[in-house]
Amino acid sequence: MTHDELRKLERTRRRALWEIARFLPGDPEAADALAILDDLDDQQRSGTPTMGESLELNEVRASVPVQHHNCGIDIVLEITIPQPWRERFQQASIGSTRVVEGPYATDWDKFLARWEAEMRHLEQHRAVRNKPVID
C-alpha cells in the first residue's frame, strides 16, 4: 500500500469513526459509517501489509519511546511510530499543538486510549448488527 493510499484509507476511517461515535450501538443511522469501516477493514486485510500492521495496541504503545524535549515537555518522534499507527495518529491529531521535533507524548497517549475506546464502541455496533433477531 502506498503512503497516499494509506493516508486516504486512514482519513476515511477517522471520519467514519467520528461519525459512528454519534450513535448508540444498534442505531440504524450508524449503518453507513459501519459499512465504510467494514469495507476499510476488508481493503486493509486484502492489500499489501504495511509495516507494523500486525502490532497490537499494547505492542505499539510499548514500542514508541518518549523523549524529554528541552522545552520541558515529553514528546514522541513520529518516525518511531510504525505504520499504519503513525498515519492513524496524524489523522486524529490534525490541528493539535506540537513542537517542531514531534507531537506531545500526552497527545499520543490520549490517541491510544481513545483508539481503544473507539474499537470497543465499533465492536459493540458490530455485535448488535450480527445478533440474530428473535421474534
A tleap script that builds the chain and sets N, CA, C and O, in Angstrom:
source leaprc.protein.ff14SB
mol = sequence {
  NMET THR HIE ASP GLU LEU ARG LYS LEU GLU
  ARG THR ARG ARG ARG ALA LEU TRP GLU ILE
  ALA ARG PHE LEU PRO GLY ASP PRO GLU ALA
  ALA ASP ALA LEU ALA ILE LEU ASP ASP LEU
  ASP ASP GLN GLN ARG SER GLY THR PRO THR
  MET GLY GLU SER LEU GLU LEU ASN GLU VAL
  ARG ALA SER VAL PRO VAL GLN HIE HIE ASN
  CYS GLY ILE ASP ILE VAL LEU GLU ILE THR
  ILE PRO GLN PRO TRP ARG GLU ARG PHE GLN
  GLN ALA SER ILE GLY SER THR ARG VAL VAL
  GLU GLY PRO TYR ALA THR ASP TRP ASP LYS
  PHE LEU ALA ARG TRP GLU ALA GLU MET ARG
  HIE LEU GLU GLN HIE ARG ALA VAL ARG ASN
  LYS PRO VAL ILE CASP
}
set mol.1.N position { 0.854 -1.171 0.000 }
set mol.1.CA position { 0.000 0.000 0.000 }
set mol.1.C position { 0.902 1.237 0.000 }
set mol.1.O position { 1.831 1.334 0.802 }
set mol.2.N position { 0.627 2.171 -0.895 }
set mol.2.CA position { 1.438 3.385 -0.946 }
set mol.2.C position { 1.072 4.309 0.208 }
set mol.2.O position { 0.040 4.137 0.857 }
set mol.3.N position { 1.932 5.287 0.451 }
set mol.3.CA position { 1.673 6.245 1.525 }
set mol.3.C position { 0.380 7.020 1.255 }
set mol.3.O position { -0.402 7.260 2.175 }
set mol.4.N position { 0.155 7.410 0.002 }
set mol.4.CA position { -1.074 8.141 -0.336 }
set mol.4.C position { -2.313 7.274 -0.129 }
set mol.4.O position { -3.339 7.760 0.348 }
set mol.5.N position { -2.221 6.003 -0.483 }
set mol.5.CA position { -3.353 5.090 -0.266 }
set mol.5.C position { -3.629 4.919 1.225 }
set mol.5.O position { -4.780 4.911 1.661 }
set mol.6.N position { -2.552 4.783 1.996 }
set mol.6.CA position { -2.704 4.649 3.444 }
set mol.6.C position { -3.314 5.909 4.037 }
set mol.6.O position { -4.202 5.823 4.885 }
set mol.7.N position { -2.854 7.072 3.610 }
set mol.7.CA position { -3.398 8.338 4.109 }
set mol.7.C position { -4.899 8.430 3.811 }
set mol.7.O position { -5.687 8.791 4.685 }
set mol.8.N position { -5.282 8.108 2.595 }
set mol.8.CA position { -6.698 8.175 2.209 }
set mol.8.C position { -7.523 7.177 3.025 }
set mol.8.O position { -8.603 7.510 3.513 }
set mol.9.N position { -7.011 5.956 3.168 }
set mol.9.CA position { -7.726 4.938 3.933 }
set mol.9.C position { -7.921 5.383 5.381 }
set mol.9.O position { -9.017 5.263 5.928 }
set mol.10.N position { -6.863 5.893 5.998 }
set mol.10.CA position { -6.957 6.289 7.412 }
set mol.10.C position { -7.774 7.570 7.598 }
set mol.10.O position { -8.417 7.740 8.634 }
set mol.11.N position { -7.758 8.467 6.618 }
set mol.11.CA position { -8.611 9.663 6.693 }
set mol.11.C position { -10.083 9.244 6.635 }
set mol.11.O position { -10.913 9.761 7.382 }
set mol.12.N position { -10.391 8.312 5.749 }
set mol.12.CA position { -11.763 7.812 5.636 }
set mol.12.C position { -12.163 7.076 6.908 }
set mol.12.O position { -13.284 7.235 7.391 }
set mol.13.N position { -11.238 6.261 7.460 }
set mol.13.CA position { -11.524 5.547 8.705 }
set mol.13.C position { -11.803 6.537 9.845 }
set mol.13.O position { -12.747 6.360 10.614 }
set mol.14.N position { -10.976 7.573 9.942 }
set mol.14.CA position { -11.128 8.554 11.014 }
set mol.14.C position { -12.501 9.217 10.939 }
set mol.14.O position { -13.186 9.356 11.952 }
set mol.15.N position { -12.896 9.623 9.734 }
set mol.15.CA position { -14.210 10.278 9.564 }
set mol.15.C position { -15.348 9.329 9.931 }
set mol.15.O position { -16.323 9.740 10.561 }
set mol.16.N position { -15.229 8.069 9.541 }
set mol.16.CA position { -16.273 7.094 9.864 }
set mol.16.C position { -16.317 6.814 11.366 }
set mol.16.O position { -17.397 6.635 11.928 }
set mol.17.N position { -15.160 6.774 12.017 }
set mol.17.CA position { -15.143 6.571 13.471 }
set mol.17.C position { -15.783 7.748 14.200 }
set mol.17.O position { -16.515 7.559 15.172 }
set mol.18.N position { -15.503 8.967 13.727 }
set mol.18.CA position { -16.152 10.135 14.331 }
set mol.18.C position { -17.659 10.088 14.109 }
set mol.18.O position { -18.436 10.466 14.986 }
set mol.19.N position { -18.063 9.625 12.942 }
set mol.19.CA position { -19.496 9.536 12.628 }
set mol.19.C position { -20.184 8.501 13.510 }
set mol.19.O position { -21.236 8.772 14.088 }
set mol.20.N position { -19.595 7.331 13.612 }
set mol.20.CA position { -20.215 6.247 14.381 }
set mol.20.C position { -20.268 6.573 15.881 }
set mol.20.O position { -21.115 6.048 16.605 }
set mol.21.N position { -19.369 7.432 16.334 }
set mol.21.CA position { -19.344 7.815 17.754 }
set mol.21.C position { -20.613 8.556 18.164 }
set mol.21.O position { -20.955 8.610 19.345 }
set mol.22.N position { -21.300 9.119 17.191 }
set mol.22.CA position { -22.531 9.872 17.480 }
set mol.22.C position { -23.720 8.975 17.818 }
set mol.22.O position { -24.741 9.460 18.304 }
set mol.23.N position { -23.597 7.674 17.564 }
set mol.23.CA position { -24.732 6.769 17.668 }
set mol.23.C position { -24.502 5.665 18.688 }
set mol.23.O position { -23.381 5.199 18.892 }
set mol.24.N position { -25.598 5.261 19.324 }
set mol.24.CA position { -25.553 4.114 20.215 }
set mol.24.C position { -25.521 2.845 19.367 }
set mol.24.O position { -26.066 2.824 18.264 }
set mol.25.N position { -24.888 1.790 19.873 }
set mol.25.CA position { -24.897 0.530 19.122 }
set mol.25.C position { -26.334 0.102 18.805 }
set mol.25.O position { -27.221 0.130 19.658 }
set mol.26.N position { -26.523 -0.292 17.548 }
set mol.26.CA position { -27.842 -0.715 17.104 }
set mol.26.C position { -28.636 0.363 16.409 }
set mol.26.O position { -29.652 0.068 15.779 }
set mol.27.N position { -28.199 1.613 16.508 }
set mol.27.CA position { -28.908 2.703 15.849 }
set mol.27.C position { -28.767 2.538 14.337 }
set mol.27.O position { -27.646 2.475 13.832 }
set mol.28.N position { -29.876 2.467 13.606 }
set mol.28.CA position { -29.795 2.291 12.155 }
set mol.28.C position { -29.090 3.453 11.448 }
set mol.28.O position { -28.619 3.290 10.323 }
set mol.29.N position { -29.014 4.604 12.084 }
set mol.29.CA position { -28.322 5.755 11.496 }
set mol.29.C position { -26.816 5.508 11.355 }
set mol.29.O position { -26.142 6.192 10.584 }
set mol.30.N position { -26.300 4.544 12.091 }
set mol.30.CA position { -24.863 4.239 12.045 }
set mol.30.C position { -24.517 3.279 10.914 }
set mol.30.O position { -23.339 2.991 10.701 }
set mol.31.N position { -25.493 2.787 10.196 }
set mol.31.CA position { -25.265 1.737 9.188 }
set mol.31.C position { -24.272 2.155 8.106 }
set mol.31.O position { -23.409 1.361 7.731 }
set mol.32.N position { -24.374 3.373 7.599 }
set mol.32.CA position { -23.466 3.804 6.532 }
set mol.32.C position { -22.016 3.848 7.018 }
set mol.32.O position { -21.118 3.346 6.344 }
set mol.33.N position { -21.792 4.448 8.186 }
set mol.33.CA position { -20.427 4.529 8.726 }
set mol.33.C position { -19.899 3.133 9.045 }
set mol.33.O position { -18.719 2.853 8.834 }
set mol.34.N position { -20.755 2.266 9.547 }
set mol.34.CA position { -20.344 0.895 9.853 }
set mol.34.C position { -19.959 0.152 8.574 }
set mol.34.O position { -18.984 -0.599 8.568 }
set mol.35.N position { -20.707 0.352 7.504 }
set mol.35.CA position { -20.376 -0.277 6.215 }
set mol.35.C position { -19.029 0.230 5.692 }
set mol.35.O position { -18.243 -0.542 5.145 }
set mol.36.N position { -18.770 1.513 5.859 }
set mol.36.CA position { -17.477 2.082 5.435 }
set mol.36.C position { -16.342 1.442 6.221 }
set mol.36.O position { -15.325 1.064 5.640 }
set mol.37.N position { -16.503 1.318 7.518 }
set mol.37.CA position { -15.459 0.726 8.357 }
set mol.37.C position { -15.239 -0.745 8.016 }
set mol.37.O position { -14.102 -1.216 8.008 }
set mol.38.N position { -16.321 -1.475 7.734 }
set mol.38.CA position { -16.192 -2.871 7.320 }
set mol.38.C position { -15.417 -2.961 6.005 }
set mol.38.O position { -14.536 -3.809 5.856 }
set mol.39.N position { -15.744 -2.093 5.060 }
set mol.39.CA position { -15.075 -2.082 3.771 }
set mol.39.C position { -13.584 -1.754 3.924 }
set mol.39.O position { -12.741 -2.377 3.279 }
set mol.40.N position { -13.264 -0.780 4.774 }
set mol.40.CA position { -11.864 -0.414 5.002 }
set mol.40.C position { -11.086 -1.571 5.619 }
set mol.40.O position { -9.938 -1.818 5.251 }
set mol.41.N position { -11.705 -2.273 6.551 }
set mol.41.CA position { -11.045 -3.437 7.157 }
set mol.41.C position { -10.778 -4.500 6.096 }
set mol.41.O position { -9.705 -5.103 6.078 }
set mol.42.N position { -11.754 -4.734 5.209 }
set mol.42.CA position { -11.580 -5.704 4.123 }
set mol.42.C position { -10.445 -5.276 3.194 }
set mol.42.O position { -9.611 -6.093 2.804 }
set mol.43.N position { -10.420 -3.988 2.843 }
set mol.43.CA position { -9.358 -3.472 1.968 }
set mol.43.C position { -7.985 -3.682 2.596 }
set mol.43.O position { -7.038 -4.097 1.928 }
set mol.44.N position { -7.896 -3.391 3.871 }
set mol.44.CA position { -6.606 -3.493 4.543 }
set mol.44.C position { -6.165 -4.945 4.661 }
set mol.44.O position { -4.979 -5.246 4.535 }
set mol.45.N position { -7.109 -5.843 4.902 }
set mol.45.CA position { -6.769 -7.269 5.001 }
set mol.45.C position { -6.311 -7.825 3.657 }
set mol.45.O position { -5.417 -8.670 3.611 }
set mol.46.N position { -6.913 -7.360 2.563 }
set mol.46.CA position { -6.590 -7.911 1.249 }
set mol.46.C position { -5.425 -7.195 0.568 }
set mol.46.O position { -4.891 -7.696 -0.421 }
set mol.47.N position { -5.025 -6.031 1.083 }
set mol.47.CA position { -3.931 -5.270 0.492 }
set mol.47.C position { -2.581 -5.756 0.975 }
set mol.47.O position { -2.483 -6.690 1.771 }
set mol.48.N position { -1.558 -5.113 0.485 }
set mol.48.CA position { -0.197 -5.415 0.914 }
set mol.48.C position { -0.037 -4.968 2.362 }
set mol.48.O position { -0.321 -3.812 2.678 }
set mol.49.N position { 0.406 -5.845 3.238 }
set mol.49.CA position { 0.572 -5.442 4.634 }
set mol.49.C position { 1.565 -4.287 4.762 }
set mol.49.O position { 2.578 -4.240 4.064 }
set mol.50.N position { 1.256 -3.363 5.659 }
set mol.50.CA position { 2.160 -2.253 5.917 }
set mol.50.C position { 2.934 -2.541 7.186 }
set mol.50.O position { 2.495 -3.314 8.038 }
set mol.51.N position { 4.077 -1.919 7.302 }
set mol.51.CA position { 4.940 -2.130 8.459 }
set mol.51.C position { 4.192 -1.839 9.755 }
set mol.51.O position { 3.580 -0.780 9.899 }
set mol.52.N position { 4.239 -2.763 10.682 }
set mol.52.CA position { 3.634 -2.536 11.987 }
set mol.52.C position { 2.163 -2.883 12.051 }
set mol.52.O position { 1.554 -2.783 13.116 }
set mol.53.N position { 1.574 -3.290 10.930 }
set mol.53.CA position { 0.141 -3.543 10.923 }
set mol.53.C position { -0.257 -4.650 11.886 }
set mol.53.O position { -1.334 -4.609 12.482 }
set mol.54.N position { 0.614 -5.637 12.033 }
set mol.54.CA position { 0.277 -6.754 12.893 }
set mol.54.C position { 0.468 -6.433 14.374 }
set mol.54.O position { 0.090 -7.226 15.237 }
set mol.55.N position { 1.047 -5.285 14.666 }
set mol.55.CA position { 1.254 -4.919 16.068 }
set mol.55.C position { -0.069 -4.600 16.753 }
set mol.55.O position { -0.892 -3.841 16.241 }
set mol.56.N position { -0.245 -5.189 17.903 }
set mol.56.CA position { -1.421 -4.887 18.714 }
set mol.56.C position { -1.210 -3.543 19.412 }
set mol.56.O position { -0.088 -3.044 19.493 }
set mol.57.N position { -2.271 -2.982 19.898 }
set mol.57.CA position { -2.229 -1.667 20.528 }
set mol.57.C position { -1.182 -1.592 21.648 }
set mol.57.O position { -0.411 -0.634 21.710 }
set mol.58.N position { -1.153 -2.581 22.518 }
set mol.58.CA position { -0.183 -2.551 23.628 }
set mol.58.C position { 1.249 -2.679 23.140 }
set mol.58.O position { 2.162 -2.111 23.740 }
set mol.59.N position { 1.457 -3.421 22.056 }
set mol.59.CA position { 2.797 -3.531 21.474 }
set mol.59.C position { 3.237 -2.197 20.880 }
set mol.59.O position { 4.395 -1.801 21.008 }
set mol.60.N position { 2.304 -1.511 20.230 }
set mol.60.CA position { 2.613 -0.193 19.668 }
set mol.60.C position { 2.938 0.775 20.795 }
set mol.60.O position { 3.918 1.516 20.727 }
set mol.61.N position { 2.112 0.763 21.823 }
set mol.61.CA position { 2.330 1.644 22.977 }
set mol.61.C position { 3.727 1.429 23.558 }
set mol.61.O position { 4.430 2.389 23.873 }
set mol.62.N position { 4.117 0.178 23.694 }
set mol.62.CA position { 5.413 -0.141 24.297 }
set mol.62.C position { 6.590 0.140 23.357 }
set mol.62.O position { 7.715 0.345 23.812 }
set mol.63.N position { 6.327 0.147 22.051 }
set mol.63.CA position { 7.435 0.286 21.103 }
set mol.63.C position { 7.817 1.729 20.784 }
set mol.63.O position { 8.865 1.973 20.186 }
set mol.64.N position { 6.984 2.679 21.173 }
set mol.64.CA position { 7.247 4.082 20.834 }
set mol.64.C position { 7.851 4.784 22.046 }
set mol.64.O position { 7.175 4.987 23.054 }
set mol.65.N position { 9.128 5.154 21.943 }
set mol.65.CA position { 9.783 5.796 23.087 }
set mol.65.C position { 9.347 7.254 23.262 }
set mol.65.O position { 9.068 7.963 22.295 }
set mol.66.N position { 9.298 7.662 24.493 }
set mol.66.CA position { 9.001 9.056 24.845 }
set mol.66.C position { 10.335 9.743 25.107 }
set mol.66.O position { 11.219 9.180 25.753 }
set mol.67.N position { 10.470 10.967 24.597 }
set mol.67.CA position { 11.699 11.737 24.805 }
set mol.67.C position { 11.355 13.044 25.497 }
set mol.67.O position { 10.329 13.664 25.219 }
set mol.68.N position { 12.223 13.446 26.392 }
set mol.68.CA position { 12.033 14.734 27.059 }
set mol.68.C position { 12.601 15.832 26.153 }
set mol.68.O position { 13.763 15.786 25.750 }
set mol.69.N position { 11.771 16.800 25.851 }
set mol.69.CA position { 12.186 17.922 24.994 }
set mol.69.C position { 12.748 19.037 25.864 }
set mol.69.O position { 12.364 19.165 27.027 }
set mol.70.N position { 13.660 19.852 25.313 }
set mol.70.CA position { 14.288 20.914 26.109 }
set mol.70.C position { 13.308 22.014 26.531 }
set mol.70.O position { 13.649 22.853 27.365 }
set mol.71.N position { 12.097 22.020 25.965 }
set mol.71.CA position { 11.086 22.989 26.400 }
set mol.71.C position { 10.363 22.513 27.662 }
set mol.71.O position { 9.524 23.224 28.214 }
set mol.72.N position { 10.699 21.304 28.109 }
set mol.72.CA position { 10.114 20.782 29.340 }
set mol.72.C position { 8.950 19.831 29.114 }
set mol.72.O position { 8.331 19.380 30.078 }
set mol.73.N position { 8.643 19.523 27.879 }
set mol.73.CA position { 7.511 18.654 27.556 }
set mol.73.C position { 8.040 17.352 26.971 }
set mol.73.O position { 9.017 17.348 26.223 }
set mol.74.N position { 7.391 16.257 27.316 }
set mol.74.CA position { 7.731 14.974 26.719 }
set mol.74.C position { 7.082 14.881 25.346 }
set mol.74.O position { 5.933 15.282 25.166 }
set mol.75.N position { 7.828 14.346 24.374 }
set mol.75.CA position { 7.334 14.202 23.006 }
set mol.75.C position { 7.601 12.783 22.514 }
set mol.75.O position { 8.313 12.007 23.151 }
set mol.76.N position { 7.015 12.468 21.370 }
set mol.76.CA position { 7.365 11.258 20.637 }
set mol.76.C position { 7.820 11.698 19.252 }
set mol.76.O position { 7.324 12.683 18.706 }
set mol.77.N position { 8.748 10.970 18.705 }
set mol.77.CA position { 9.187 11.240 17.341 }
set mol.77.C position { 8.306 10.419 16.419 }
set mol.77.O position { 8.217 9.200 16.562 }
set mol.78.N position { 7.656 11.080 15.474 }
set mol.78.CA position { 6.725 10.371 14.592 }
set mol.78.C position { 7.385 9.217 13.854 }
set mol.78.O position { 6.743 8.200 13.592 }
set mol.79.N position { 8.642 9.364 13.523 }
set mol.79.CA position { 9.351 8.319 12.793 }
set mol.79.C position { 9.419 7.011 13.593 }
set mol.79.O position { 9.596 5.941 13.011 }
set mol.80.N position { 9.281 7.090 14.920 }
set mol.80.CA position { 9.338 5.886 15.751 }
set mol.80.C position { 7.991 5.176 15.841 }
set mol.80.O position { 7.904 4.073 16.381 }
set mol.81.N position { 6.941 5.802 15.315 }
set mol.81.CA position { 5.606 5.193 15.339 }
set mol.81.C position { 5.448 4.361 14.068 }
set mol.81.O position { 5.510 4.909 12.968 }
set mol.82.N position { 5.247 3.055 14.195 }
set mol.82.CA position { 5.115 2.214 13.000 }
set mol.82.C position { 3.801 2.496 12.258 }
set mol.82.O position { 2.790 2.853 12.863 }
set mol.83.N position { 3.848 2.326 10.945 }
set mol.83.CA position { 2.635 2.444 10.154 }
set mol.83.C position { 1.796 1.197 10.377 }
set mol.83.O position { 2.385 0.144 10.617 }
set mol.84.N position { 0.502 1.227 10.321 }
set mol.84.CA position { -0.366 2.339 9.984 }
set mol.84.C position { -0.702 3.243 11.165 }
set mol.84.O position { -1.459 4.204 11.030 }
set mol.85.N position { -0.126 2.921 12.331 }
set mol.85.CA position { -0.433 3.689 13.536 }
set mol.85.C position { -0.031 5.153 13.409 }
set mol.85.O position { -0.741 6.029 13.902 }
set mol.86.N position { 1.087 5.430 12.760 }
set mol.86.CA position { 1.534 6.815 12.586 }
set mol.86.C position { 0.485 7.616 11.802 }
set mol.86.O position { 0.123 8.729 12.182 }
set mol.87.N position { 0.015 7.031 10.718 }
set mol.87.CA position { -0.991 7.730 9.908 }
set mol.87.C position { -2.294 7.884 10.675 }
set mol.87.O position { -2.948 8.922 10.570 }
set mol.88.N position { -2.679 6.886 11.436 }
set mol.88.CA position { -3.903 6.985 12.252 }
set mol.88.C position { -3.777 8.132 13.253 }
set mol.88.O position { -4.700 8.927 13.431 }
set mol.89.N position { -2.621 8.200 13.898 }
set mol.89.CA position { -2.374 9.272 14.869 }
set mol.89.C position { -2.376 10.635 14.185 }
set mol.89.O position { -2.959 11.590 14.699 }
set mol.90.N position { -1.732 10.727 13.042 }
set mol.90.CA position { -1.696 12.003 12.326 }
set mol.90.C position { -3.098 12.444 11.919 }
set mol.90.O position { -3.433 13.623 12.037 }
set mol.91.N position { -3.912 11.520 11.448 }
set mol.91.CA position { -5.275 11.878 11.041 }
set mol.91.C position { -6.118 12.322 12.241 }
set mol.91.O position { -6.937 13.233 12.123 }
set mol.92.N position { -5.918 11.691 13.373 }
set mol.92.CA position { -6.679 12.048 14.574 }
set mol.92.C position { -6.167 13.326 15.226 }
set mol.92.O position { -6.867 13.929 16.040 }
set mol.93.N position { -4.946 13.747 14.873 }
set mol.93.CA position { -4.292 14.866 15.549 }
set mol.93.C position { -4.175 16.124 14.706 }
set mol.93.O position { -3.490 17.067 15.103 }
set mol.94.N position { -4.821 16.158 13.563 }
set mol.94.CA position { -4.731 17.340 12.702 }
set mol.94.C position { -5.145 18.572 13.503 }
set mol.94.O position { -6.219 18.612 14.103 }
set mol.95.N position { -4.280 19.563 13.498 }
set mol.95.CA position { -4.554 20.802 14.219 }
set mol.95.C position { -4.064 20.835 15.654 }
set mol.95.O position { -4.184 21.861 16.324 }
set mol.96.N position { -3.514 19.732 16.136 }
set mol.96.CA position { -3.029 19.693 17.519 }
set mol.96.C position { -1.738 20.496 17.658 }
set mol.96.O position { -0.934 20.578 16.729 }
set mol.97.N position { -1.561 21.080 18.825 }
set mol.97.CA position { -0.328 21.789 19.143 }
set mol.97.C position { 0.789 20.771 19.312 }
set mol.97.O position { 0.574 19.675 19.829 }
set mol.98.N position { 1.986 21.147 18.868 }
set mol.98.CA position { 3.155 20.278 18.949 }
set mol.98.C position { 4.399 21.126 18.842 }
set mol.98.O position { 4.316 22.316 18.536 }
set mol.99.N position { 5.534 20.542 19.084 }
set mol.99.CA position { 6.801 21.208 18.817 }
set mol.99.C position { 7.296 20.702 17.464 }
set mol.99.O position { 6.806 19.692 16.958 }
set mol.100.N position { 8.251 21.391 16.890 }
set mol.100.CA position { 8.760 21.025 15.569 }
set mol.100.C position { 9.254 19.580 15.542 }
set mol.100.O position { 9.038 18.864 14.565 }
set mol.101.N position { 9.915 19.156 16.612 }
set mol.101.CA position { 10.527 17.833 16.645 }
set mol.101.C position { 9.511 16.688 16.733 }
set mol.101.O position { 9.819 15.556 16.361 }
set mol.102.N position { 8.324 16.975 17.214 }
set mol.102.CA position { 7.326 15.909 17.304 }
set mol.102.C position { 6.140 16.285 18.163 }
set mol.102.O position { 6.153 17.311 18.843 }
set mol.103.N position { 5.114 15.453 18.130 }
set mol.103.CA position { 3.912 15.706 18.929 }
set mol.103.C position { 4.145 15.429 20.413 }
set mol.103.O position { 5.065 14.708 20.798 }
set mol.104.N position { 3.294 16.017 21.213 }
set mol.104.CA position { 3.367 15.808 22.655 }
set mol.104.C position { 3.059 14.339 22.986 }
set mol.104.O position { 2.165 13.731 22.398 }
set mol.105.N position { 3.804 13.800 23.916 }
set mol.105.CA position { 3.585 12.421 24.350 }
set mol.105.C position { 2.193 12.257 24.945 }
set mol.105.O position { 1.580 11.198 24.808 }
set mol.106.N position { 1.691 13.295 25.603 }
set mol.106.CA position { 0.342 13.196 26.168 }
set mol.106.C position { -0.710 13.039 25.068 }
set mol.106.O position { -1.710 12.347 25.262 }
set mol.107.N position { -0.491 13.676 23.919 }
set mol.107.CA position { -1.418 13.514 22.800 }
set mol.107.C position { -1.357 12.096 22.238 }
set mol.107.O position { -2.386 11.530 21.868 }
set mol.108.N position { -0.170 11.528 22.173 }
set mol.108.CA position { -0.003 10.147 21.734 }
set mol.108.C position { -0.744 9.203 22.679 }
set mol.108.O position { -1.461 8.307 22.233 }
set mol.109.N position { -0.566 9.408 23.989 }
set mol.109.CA position { -1.250 8.573 24.980 }
set mol.109.C position { -2.770 8.720 24.877 }
set mol.109.O position { -3.498 7.731 24.959 }
set mol.110.N position { -3.243 9.947 24.699 }
set mol.110.CA position { -4.686 10.168 24.548 }
set mol.110.C position { -5.217 9.474 23.295 }
set mol.110.O position { -6.297 8.884 23.312 }
set mol.111.N position { -4.447 9.552 22.212 }
set mol.111.CA position { -4.862 8.895 20.977 }
set mol.111.C position { -5.013 7.391 21.202 }
set mol.111.O position { -6.021 6.805 20.806 }
set mol.112.N position { -4.021 6.765 21.833 }
set mol.112.CA position { -4.075 5.322 22.055 }
set mol.112.C position { -5.263 4.931 22.927 }
set mol.112.O position { -5.936 3.938 22.651 }
set mol.113.N position { -5.522 5.701 23.970 }
set mol.113.CA position { -6.663 5.419 24.843 }
set mol.113.C position { -7.975 5.607 24.077 }
set mol.113.O position { -8.903 4.809 24.211 }
set mol.114.N position { -8.037 6.660 23.283 }
set mol.114.CA position { -9.250 6.932 22.501 }
set mol.114.C position { -9.455 5.868 21.435 }
set mol.114.O position { -10.585 5.448 21.188 }
set mol.115.N position { -8.371 5.426 20.800 }
set mol.115.CA position { -8.471 4.368 19.790 }
set mol.115.C position { -9.067 3.102 20.416 }
set mol.115.O position { -9.946 2.461 19.839 }
set mol.116.N position { -8.577 2.765 21.588 }
set mol.116.CA position { -9.075 1.588 22.289 }
set mol.116.C position { -10.576 1.714 22.551 }
set mol.116.O position { -11.326 0.759 22.347 }
set mol.117.N position { -11.011 2.883 22.999 }
set mol.117.CA position { -12.435 3.122 23.247 }
set mol.117.C position { -13.242 3.075 21.950 }
set mol.117.O position { -14.348 2.536 21.913 }
set mol.118.N position { -12.674 3.648 20.887 }
set mol.118.CA position { -13.373 3.635 19.594 }
set mol.118.C position { -13.537 2.205 19.074 }
set mol.118.O position { -14.573 1.874 18.499 }
set mol.119.N position { -12.534 1.366 19.271 }
set mol.119.CA position { -12.621 -0.022 18.803 }
set mol.119.C position { -13.635 -0.811 19.626 }
set mol.119.O position { -14.324 -1.675 19.084 }
set mol.120.N position { -13.736 -0.532 20.913 }
set mol.120.CA position { -14.771 -1.176 21.739 }
set mol.120.C position { -16.153 -0.755 21.251 }
set mol.120.O position { -17.056 -1.582 21.129 }
set mol.121.N position { -16.307 0.534 20.975 }
set mol.121.CA position { -17.590 1.052 20.500 }
set mol.121.C position { -17.949 0.432 19.145 }
set mol.121.O position { -19.097 0.045 18.923 }
set mol.122.N position { -16.987 0.339 18.256 }
set mol.122.CA position { -17.203 -0.274 16.946 }
set mol.122.C position { -17.614 -1.734 17.102 }
set mol.122.O position { -18.547 -2.188 16.439 }
set mol.123.N position { -16.934 -2.467 17.965 }
set mol.123.CA position { -17.275 -3.874 18.181 }
set mol.123.C position { -18.679 -4.024 18.765 }
set mol.123.O position { -19.374 -4.992 18.456 }
set mol.124.N position { -19.101 -3.080 19.605 }
set mol.124.CA position { -20.471 -3.114 20.122 }
set mol.124.C position { -21.482 -2.937 18.985 }
set mol.124.O position { -22.506 -3.618 18.945 }
set mol.125.N position { -21.188 -2.027 18.072 }
set mol.125.CA position { -22.059 -1.850 16.902 }
set mol.125.C position { -22.124 -3.141 16.084 }
set mol.125.O position { -23.200 -3.578 15.677 }
set mol.126.N position { -20.982 -3.729 15.855 }
set mol.126.CA position { -20.936 -4.959 15.055 }
set mol.126.C position { -21.650 -6.112 15.756 }
set mol.126.O position { -22.335 -6.903 15.107 }
set mol.127.N position { -21.496 -6.211 17.058 }
set mol.127.CA position { -22.148 -7.283 17.809 }
set mol.127.C position { -23.665 -7.161 17.736 }
set mol.127.O position { -24.361 -8.161 17.558 }
set mol.128.N position { -24.181 -5.942 17.872 }
set mol.128.CA position { -25.631 -5.735 17.792 }
set mol.128.C position { -26.125 -6.042 16.389 }
set mol.128.O position { -27.175 -6.659 16.213 }
set mol.129.N position { -25.364 -5.610 15.391 }
set mol.129.CA position { -25.751 -5.860 13.994 }
set mol.129.C position { -25.801 -7.345 13.682 }
set mol.129.O position { -26.680 -7.804 12.952 }
set mol.130.N position { -24.855 -8.098 14.238 }
set mol.130.CA position { -24.754 -9.527 13.941 }
set mol.130.C position { -25.598 -10.409 14.851 }
set mol.130.O position { -25.649 -11.625 14.669 }
set mol.131.N position { -26.255 -9.804 15.821 }
set mol.131.CA position { -27.078 -10.559 16.760 }
set mol.131.C position { -28.333 -11.048 16.041 }
set mol.131.O position { -29.016 -10.263 15.384 }
set mol.132.N position { -28.638 -12.335 16.160 }
set mol.132.CA position { -29.845 -12.831 15.485 }
set mol.132.C position { -31.109 -12.235 16.094 }
set mol.132.O position { -31.211 -12.055 17.308 }
set mol.133.N position { -32.054 -11.937 15.233 }
set mol.133.CA position { -33.344 -11.374 15.671 }
set mol.133.C position { -34.259 -12.525 16.067 }
set mol.133.O position { -34.470 -13.456 15.289 }
set mol.134.N position { -34.797 -12.460 17.271 }
set mol.134.CA position { -35.698 -13.483 17.772 }
set mol.134.C position { -37.077 -12.866 17.917 }
set mol.134.O position { -37.266 -11.867 18.612 }
set mol.135.N position { -38.037 -13.487 17.242 }
set mol.135.CA position { -39.429 -12.982 17.311 }
set mol.135.C position { -40.222 -13.681 18.355 }
set mol.135.O position { -41.400 -13.379 18.541 }
savepdb mol mol.pdb
quit
